[in-house]
Structures are given as structure tokens and as C-alpha cells.
Amino acid sequence: MIRPIVGDAFDCDALRYQFEEIDVADKYLAEATEACVNETYDDKYLIEEARYLLDAAILQRDEIFGRASRSDYDTIDIEVRQLEAFLRKHA
């Protein structure tokens, strides 16, 4: 059974990217599926990873404010809001 926190993690663009592009390439995950993440990572790890990605996204959003296109800013802002909602629910 897939834990709810894993399903919610896949709803966050930043966490999904981490699983699909980084963790698979670095061989932390065999594949970027909910089942594999469920088996590989405990809740504490997912929460810590979300906090790390949130800090990075906030810094990136603040750095590009007024310098990047509105769509770039909005993309990062969506990631920030997704991670904040994830952490409100699970941290």
C-alpha cells in the first residue's frame, strides 16, 4: 500500500522532478514510481527533502523577482506553494 505522503509528494512538481531526474540518475531510486519511492524513502526523508527544496525555491524565487519573466516567476511560485502545502500537511 502506498503511503499518503508519497502520493502527496508526487503532487509537488519539485519533488517529482527530484525523483524522476535526479534520484534515478544518481541511482538512489531504481525508477521514479510511487511504489519505488514508497519502498525507498521514509516519511522523515520526504519531509526533509521537501524542506530543502522549499528553501531553494524561495531563494530562487526571491532572486529572480523583477528580473525574470512573469511565467518563470509563477512557475517557481507554484512550486513554493505546493511544497508549503505538503509540509503543512505532513511536517
FENRA-V680375 format. One record per helix or strand of 2 or more residues. SS is the DSSP state (alpha for helix, beta for strand). FROM is the first residue (numbers start at 0). TO is the last residue. If there is no record, write none. Layout:
# FENRA-V680375
ss=SS from=FROM to=TO
ss=SS from=FROM to=TO
This chain:
# FENRA-V680375
ss=alpha from=3 to=8
ss=alpha from=12 to=22
ss=alpha from=33 to=39
ss=alpha from=42 to=63
ss=alpha from=69 to=89
